[in-house]
Amino acid sequence: SLSLSGSPHTCSLTHSLTGGCVGGCFWGISIPTTDMAASTQPTATVIAIYIYPIKACKGISVESGAICATGLKWDRQWMVVNSKGRMLTQRVEPRLSLVEVFLPREALCGEWNSIPHDLALTLNAPGMERLQIPLRRRNDPRRIDNVSIWEWSGAALDEGRDAAEWFSSYLGKPSRLVRFDTDNSTRPTDSNYASGYKTSFTDGFPFLLISQASLDTLNERLMHHLSINRFRPNILVEGCEAFAEDLWKTFTISGLTFHGVKLCSRCKVTTVDQETGSMGIEPLEMLQSFRSGQIFAFPKEAKRKVFFGQNLVCEQSLAPMRGKKPMIHVGDELKVLVQFSSINKTGF
């Protein structure tokens, strides 16, 4: 079984930021006046891939990830909801950060229909007995209407009484575990940023990418270094300048085409220690000092937000998903094809 540890990845490349934009550069990145085609030489290398089967619970580090219609296979396919069907996340239930999630290796292949009937998602949490959730959907699942996450509401598949009792006991309030109903429900991405794409129980987009250099630069400013698990990316890369990913408009990984569609605004989930479940003030306070909409001269509605990471969509997720899925792998090269001309041209 695989799970995501709290150990930060190390990287020999660091990049110190002094703040501000001087001489036509953004954090050390040369900015042209219009979107530009980039070199076809590798820009970065994928050093980690993460999936988070249950929204708000611990993630899993994988060597390869299959691209599906809503993102990486198994990513945010489940979600814990309250008695009204509303999502529960670490924003209000930070103890969800302590729920460990394990997937058998056989489930990580690119085939959906090759999953044996006895494979299960396994959950562990402090003070709780182990819980197993069958990976194959039930033949006649109970549907729960009016399940909601942010702006979206729809039907989802209930994972049954045992799961409901497990999460209700752990959180101390009525809760249920639901699964995204990929056969009957569609959750489109915001058409202002990525029209025609869809996702599952993510906050808004199918993929999130962060560079190790960006994390290193943030940690240089903090008294206590943070692990990448505070930021819950799907793809971690190294070999580029800090915050270079802000400007990646179109790039390829393993021959697949990705688009950077919206900078990721960060919330208080990033302040939750993923090893203890305790909540603090960092990194939001530090990000406010050099990664805010105010500093970037974004419009009024974005000025108080802070940004770390780039939300993505993948063109190949639009293709009919039959048979083996396209894959990305740790070690793959990332090649930027087109860059945004400036931070103000990105989505935010």
PAVEXKE-209330 format. One record per residue (C-alpha): x, y, z; residue number from 1. Coordinates in steps of 0.5 Angstrom, whole numbers, padded with zeros to 4 digits, always signed. Layout:
N
+-------+-------+-------+-------+
|  east | north |    up | lumse |
+-------+-------+-------+-------+
|     X |     Y |     Z |   NUM |
...
+-------+-------+-------+-------+
This chain:
348
+-------+-------+-------+-------+
|  east | north |    up | lumse |
+-------+-------+-------+-------+
| +0000 | +0000 | +0000 |     1 |
| +0002 | +0007 | -0001 |     2 |
| +0001 | +0013 | +0003 |     3 |
| +0004 | +0020 | +0003 |     4 |
| +0009 | +0022 | +0008 |     5 |
| +0010 | +0029 | +0011 |     6 |
| +0018 | +0029 | +0009 |     7 |
| +0019 | +0035 | +0005 |     8 |
| +0023 | +0034 | -0002 |     9 |
| +0030 | +0037 | -0002 |    10 |
| +0032 | +0041 | -0008 |    11 |
| +0039 | +0044 | -0009 |    12 |
| +0036 | +0049 | -0013 |    13 |
| +0034 | +0055 | -0009 |    14 |
| +0032 | +0062 | -0011 |    15 |
| +0032 | +0068 | -0006 |    16 |
| +0027 | +0074 | -0008 |    17 |
| +0027 | +0081 | -0005 |    18 |
| +0020 | +0082 | -0007 |    19 |
| +0018 | +0087 | -0012 |    20 |
| +0018 | +0088 | -0020 |    21 |
| +0024 | +0091 | -0023 |    22 |
| +0027 | +0092 | -0030 |    23 |
| +0022 | +0088 | -0033 |    24 |
| +0023 | +0082 | -0029 |    25 |
| +0018 | +0078 | -0025 |    26 |
| +0021 | +0075 | -0019 |    27 |
| +0027 | +0074 | -0023 |    28 |
| +0023 | +0072 | -0030 |    29 |
| +0024 | +0076 | -0036 |    30 |
| +0017 | +0078 | -0038 |    31 |
| +0016 | +0080 | -0045 |    32 |
| +0010 | +0085 | -0048 |    33 |
| +0006 | +0079 | -0051 |    34 |
| +0005 | +0072 | -0049 |    35 |
| +0011 | +0068 | -0052 |    36 |
| +0013 | +0062 | -0055 |    37 |
| +0018 | +0058 | -0050 |    38 |
| +0024 | +0054 | -0052 |    39 |
| +0023 | +0046 | -0053 |    40 |
| +0028 | +0045 | -0048 |    41 |
| +0026 | +0042 | -0042 |    42 |
| +0024 | +0047 | -0037 |    43 |
| +0023 | +0043 | -0031 |    44 |
| +0023 | +0035 | -0028 |    45 |
| +0017 | +0032 | -0025 |    46 |
| +0020 | +0030 | -0018 |    47 |
| +0013 | +0028 | -0015 |    48 |
| +0006 | +0026 | -0016 |    49 |
| +0000 | +0026 | -0011 |    50 |
| -0007 | +0024 | -0011 |    51 |
| -0012 | +0025 | -0005 |    52 |
| -0017 | +0020 | -0006 |    53 |
| -0021 | +0023 | +0000 |    54 |
| -0022 | +0031 | +0000 |    55 |
| -0019 | +0034 | +0006 |    56 |
| -0015 | +0027 | +0008 |    57 |
| -0008 | +0025 | +0007 |    58 |
| -0005 | +0024 | +0000 |    59 |
| -0001 | +0019 | -0003 |    60 |
| +0005 | +0019 | -0007 |    61 |
| +0005 | +0015 | -0013 |    62 |
| +0010 | +0014 | -0019 |    63 |
| +0005 | +0015 | -0024 |    64 |
| -0001 | +0018 | -0025 |    65 |
| -0007 | +0016 | -0030 |    66 |
| -0010 | +0022 | -0033 |    67 |
| -0018 | +0022 | -0033 |    68 |
| -0024 | +0026 | -0035 |    69 |
| -0024 | +0030 | -0028 |    70 |
| -0016 | +0030 | -0027 |    71 |
| -0011 | +0024 | -0024 |    72 |
| -0014 | +0017 | -0023 |    73 |
| -0017 | +0017 | -0016 |    74 |
| -0016 | +0024 | -0014 |    75 |
| -0022 | +0027 | -0010 |    76 |
| -0027 | +0022 | -0012 |    77 |
| -0029 | +0021 | -0005 |    78 |
| -0031 | +0027 | +0000 |    79 |
| -0034 | +0027 | +0007 |    80 |
| -0040 | +0031 | +0008 |    81 |
| -0045 | +0034 | +0014 |    82 |
| -0052 | +0032 | +0015 |    83 |
| -0054 | +0037 | +0010 |    84 |
| -0049 | +0034 | +0005 |    85 |
| -0045 | +0040 | +0005 |    86 |
| -0037 | +0039 | +0004 |    87 |
| -0033 | +0038 | +0011 |    88 |
| -0026 | +0040 | +0010 |    89 |
| -0020 | +0042 | +0014 |    90 |
| -0022 | +0049 | +0014 |    91 |
| -0027 | +0047 | +0019 |    92 |
| -0025 | +0040 | +0021 |    93 |
| -0017 | +0040 | +0021 |    94 |
| -0017 | +0033 | +0024 |    95 |
| -0019 | +0031 | +0017 |    96 |
| -0011 | +0032 | +0016 |    97 |
| -0010 | +0026 | +0021 |    98 |
| -0014 | +0021 | +0017 |    99 |
| -0009 | +0016 | +0013 |   100 |
| -0011 | +0014 | +0006 |   101 |
| -0008 | +0007 | +0003 |   102 |
| -0009 | +0005 | -0004 |   103 |
| -0007 | -0002 | -0006 |   104 |
| -0001 | -0002 | -0012 |   105 |
| -0006 | -0006 | -0017 |   106 |
| -0011 | +0000 | -0017 |   107 |
| -0006 | +0005 | -0019 |   108 |
| -0005 | +0002 | -0027 |   109 |
| -0009 | +0006 | -0032 |   110 |
| -0014 | +0001 | -0033 |   111 |
| -0021 | +0003 | -0029 |   112 |
| -0024 | -0004 | -0031 |   113 |
| -0018 | -0008 | -0029 |   114 |
| -0020 | -0007 | -0021 |   115 |
| -0021 | -0014 | -0018 |   116 |
| -0027 | -0014 | -0013 |   117 |
| -0023 | -0015 | -0007 |   118 |
| -0019 | -0009 | -0007 |   119 |
| -0021 | -0003 | -0002 |   120 |
| -0019 | +0004 | +0000 |   121 |
| -0016 | +0003 | +0007 |   122 |
| -0017 | +0009 | +0012 |   123 |
| -0013 | +0010 | +0019 |   124 |
| -0014 | +0015 | +0024 |   125 |
| -0012 | +0016 | +0031 |   126 |
| -0017 | +0013 | +0036 |   127 |
| -0020 | +0009 | +0030 |   128 |
| -0020 | +0002 | +0028 |   129 |
| -0018 | +0001 | +0021 |   130 |
| -0024 | +0002 | +0015 |   131 |
| -0024 | -0001 | +0008 |   132 |
| -0028 | +0002 | +0003 |   133 |
| -0029 | -0002 | -0004 |   134 |
| -0026 | +0001 | -0010 |   135 |
| -0031 | -0002 | -0014 |   136 |
| -0038 | +0001 | -0014 |   137 |
| -0044 | -0002 | -0011 |   138 |
| -0048 | -0005 | -0016 |   139 |
| -0054 | -0001 | -0013 |   140 |
| -0051 | +0005 | -0009 |   141 |
| -0056 | +0009 | -0005 |   142 |
| -0055 | +0016 | -0008 |   143 |
| -0055 | +0022 | -0004 |   144 |
| -0058 | +0029 | -0007 |   145 |
| -0056 | +0036 | -0006 |   146 |
| -0049 | +0034 | -0004 |   147 |
| -0045 | +0041 | -0005 |   148 |
| -0038 | +0043 | -0005 |   149 |
| -0037 | +0051 | -0007 |   150 |
| -0042 | +0053 | -0012 |   151 |
| -0044 | +0046 | -0015 |   152 |
| -0049 | +0041 | -0012 |   153 |
| -0052 | +0035 | -0015 |   154 |
| -0052 | +0027 | -0013 |   155 |
| -0047 | +0023 | -0010 |   156 |
| -0046 | +0016 | -0008 |   157 |
| -0047 | +0014 | -0001 |   158 |
| -0041 | +0009 | +0002 |   159 |
| -0046 | +0006 | +0007 |   160 |
| -0047 | +0006 | +0014 |   161 |
| -0040 | +0003 | +0017 |   162 |
| -0037 | +0009 | +0013 |   163 |
| -0042 | +0014 | +0016 |   164 |
| -0041 | +0011 | +0023 |   165 |
| -0033 | +0012 | +0023 |   166 |
| -0033 | +0019 | +0021 |   167 |
| -0039 | +0021 | +0025 |   168 |
| -0035 | +0018 | +0031 |   169 |
| -0028 | +0021 | +0029 |   170 |
| -0031 | +0028 | +0028 |   171 |
| -0036 | +0028 | +0033 |   172 |
| -0042 | +0030 | +0029 |   173 |
| -0046 | +0027 | +0024 |   174 |
| -0042 | +0025 | +0017 |   175 |
| -0042 | +0021 | +0011 |   176 |
| -0037 | +0019 | +0006 |   177 |
| -0040 | +0020 | -0001 |   178 |
| -0037 | +0018 | -0008 |   179 |
| -0037 | +0022 | -0014 |   180 |
| -0042 | +0019 | -0019 |   181 |
| -0038 | +0020 | -0025 |   182 |
| -0043 | +0016 | -0029 |   183 |
| -0049 | +0021 | -0028 |   184 |
| -0046 | +0027 | -0025 |   185 |
| -0042 | +0033 | -0028 |   186 |
| -0038 | +0038 | -0025 |   187 |
| -0035 | +0043 | -0030 |   188 |
| -0030 | +0048 | -0029 |   189 |
| -0031 | +0055 | -0028 |   190 |
| -0032 | +0057 | -0036 |   191 |
| -0028 | +0064 | -0034 |   192 |
| -0022 | +0060 | -0034 |   193 |
| -0023 | +0053 | -0037 |   194 |
| -0029 | +0052 | -0041 |   195 |
| -0031 | +0045 | -0043 |   196 |
| -0027 | +0042 | -0038 |   197 |
| -0029 | +0038 | -0031 |   198 |
| -0027 | +0036 | -0025 |   199 |
| -0030 | +0032 | -0019 |   200 |
| -0029 | +0034 | -0011 |   201 |
| -0023 | +0039 | -0012 |   202 |
| -0024 | +0046 | -0010 |   203 |
| -0024 | +0048 | -0017 |   204 |
| -0020 | +0045 | -0022 |   205 |
| -0017 | +0038 | -0024 |   206 |
| -0009 | +0039 | -0023 |   207 |
| -0005 | +0043 | -0018 |   208 |
| +0002 | +0044 | -0020 |   209 |
| +0008 | +0047 | -0015 |   210 |
| +0015 | +0048 | -0016 |   211 |
| +0020 | +0046 | -0011 |   212 |
| +0024 | +0052 | -0012 |   213 |
| +0018 | +0056 | -0010 |   214 |
| +0017 | +0052 | -0004 |   215 |
| +0024 | +0053 | -0002 |   216 |
| +0024 | +0061 | -0003 |   217 |
| +0018 | +0061 | +0002 |   218 |
| +0021 | +0057 | +0007 |   219 |
| +0027 | +0061 | +0007 |   220 |
| +0023 | +0067 | +0009 |   221 |
| +0020 | +0063 | +0015 |   222 |
| +0022 | +0061 | +0022 |   223 |
| +0020 | +0054 | +0021 |   224 |
| +0020 | +0050 | +0014 |   225 |
| +0014 | +0047 | +0012 |   226 |
| +0013 | +0041 | +0008 |   227 |
| +0010 | +0041 | +0001 |   228 |
| +0004 | +0037 | +0004 |   229 |
| +0001 | +0044 | +0007 |   230 |
| -0001 | +0046 | -0001 |   231 |
| -0003 | +0039 | -0003 |   232 |
| -0001 | +0039 | -0010 |   233 |
| -0002 | +0034 | -0015 |   234 |
| +0005 | +0035 | -0019 |   235 |
| +0011 | +0038 | -0016 |   236 |
| +0017 | +0040 | -0021 |   237 |
| +0024 | +0042 | -0020 |   238 |
| +0029 | +0045 | -0024 |   239 |
| +0026 | +0052 | -0026 |   240 |
| +0026 | +0059 | -0022 |   241 |
| +0022 | +0060 | -0016 |   242 |
| +0015 | +0062 | -0018 |   243 |
| +0016 | +0061 | -0026 |   244 |
| +0010 | +0056 | -0026 |   245 |
| +0006 | +0063 | -0025 |   246 |
| +0007 | +0064 | -0032 |   247 |
| +0007 | +0057 | -0036 |   248 |
| +0001 | +0058 | -0040 |   249 |
| +0002 | +0052 | -0044 |   250 |
| +0007 | +0046 | -0043 |   251 |
| +0008 | +0039 | -0044 |   252 |
| +0009 | +0033 | -0039 |   253 |
| +0010 | +0026 | -0043 |   254 |
| +0007 | +0029 | -0049 |   255 |
| +0001 | +0031 | -0046 |   256 |
| -0001 | +0038 | -0046 |   257 |
| -0003 | +0042 | -0040 |   258 |
| -0005 | +0049 | -0039 |   259 |
| -0004 | +0054 | -0033 |   260 |
| -0011 | +0057 | -0032 |   261 |
| -0011 | +0060 | -0026 |   262 |
| -0006 | +0062 | -0020 |   263 |
| -0008 | +0058 | -0014 |   264 |
| -0011 | +0063 | -0008 |   265 |
| -0009 | +0060 | -0002 |   266 |
| -0014 | +0059 | +0005 |   267 |
| -0013 | +0057 | +0012 |   268 |
| -0012 | +0050 | +0010 |   269 |
| -0005 | +0051 | +0009 |   270 |
| -0004 | +0053 | +0016 |   271 |
| -0006 | +0046 | +0019 |   272 |
| +0000 | +0042 | +0021 |   273 |
| -0001 | +0036 | +0017 |   274 |
| +0002 | +0031 | +0022 |   275 |
| -0002 | +0034 | +0029 |   276 |
| -0008 | +0037 | +0026 |   277 |
| -0006 | +0044 | +0029 |   278 |
| -0008 | +0051 | +0026 |   279 |
| -0003 | +0057 | +0026 |   280 |
| -0002 | +0063 | +0022 |   281 |
| +0003 | +0061 | +0017 |   282 |
| +0004 | +0061 | +0011 |   283 |
| -0001 | +0066 | +0010 |   284 |
| +0002 | +0072 | +0014 |   285 |
| +0008 | +0071 | +0010 |   286 |
| +0005 | +0070 | +0003 |   287 |
| +0001 | +0076 | +0005 |   288 |
| +0008 | +0080 | +0005 |   289 |
| +0010 | +0078 | -0002 |   290 |
| +0005 | +0074 | -0006 |   291 |
| -0001 | +0078 | -0005 |   292 |
| -0006 | +0081 | -0010 |   293 |
| -0005 | +0088 | -0007 |   294 |
| +0003 | +0087 | -0009 |   295 |
| +0001 | +0084 | -0016 |   296 |
| -0004 | +0090 | -0017 |   297 |
| -0009 | +0085 | -0019 |   298 |
| -0017 | +0088 | -0019 |   299 |
| -0020 | +0090 | -0012 |   300 |
| -0023 | +0083 | -0011 |   301 |
| -0017 | +0079 | -0011 |   302 |
| -0012 | +0084 | -0007 |   303 |
| -0013 | +0081 | -0001 |   304 |
| -0012 | +0074 | -0003 |   305 |
| -0005 | +0070 | -0003 |   306 |
| -0003 | +0066 | -0009 |   307 |
| +0002 | +0060 | -0009 |   308 |
| +0001 | +0055 | -0015 |   309 |
| -0002 | +0054 | -0021 |   310 |
| -0008 | +0051 | -0023 |   311 |
| -0008 | +0046 | -0029 |   312 |
| -0013 | +0043 | -0034 |   313 |
| -0010 | +0037 | -0039 |   314 |
| -0013 | +0037 | -0046 |   315 |
| -0012 | +0030 | -0047 |   316 |
| -0018 | +0029 | -0041 |   317 |
| -0023 | +0032 | -0046 |   318 |
| -0022 | +0025 | -0050 |   319 |
| -0026 | +0019 | -0050 |   320 |
| -0024 | +0015 | -0044 |   321 |
| -0023 | +0008 | -0047 |   322 |
| -0018 | +0003 | -0045 |   323 |
| -0012 | +0005 | -0042 |   324 |
| -0011 | +0012 | -0040 |   325 |
| -0005 | +0017 | -0042 |   326 |
| +0000 | +0017 | -0036 |   327 |
| +0005 | +0022 | -0033 |   328 |
| +0011 | +0019 | -0029 |   329 |
| +0016 | +0022 | -0024 |   330 |
| +0022 | +0024 | -0028 |   331 |
| +0018 | +0026 | -0034 |   332 |
| +0021 | +0033 | -0037 |   333 |
| +0016 | +0039 | -0037 |   334 |
| +0017 | +0043 | -0043 |   335 |
| +0014 | +0050 | -0043 |   336 |
| +0011 | +0052 | -0050 |   337 |
| +0008 | +0059 | -0049 |   338 |
| +0009 | +0063 | -0043 |   339 |
| +0004 | +0069 | -0040 |   340 |
| +0007 | +0076 | -0042 |   341 |
| +0006 | +0078 | -0034 |   342 |
| +0003 | +0076 | -0028 |   343 |
| -0003 | +0081 | -0030 |   344 |
| -0005 | +0076 | -0036 |   345 |
| -0006 | +0070 | -0032 |   346 |
| -0012 | +0068 | -0029 |   347 |
| -0013 | +0070 | -0021 |   348 |
+-------+-------+-------+-------+
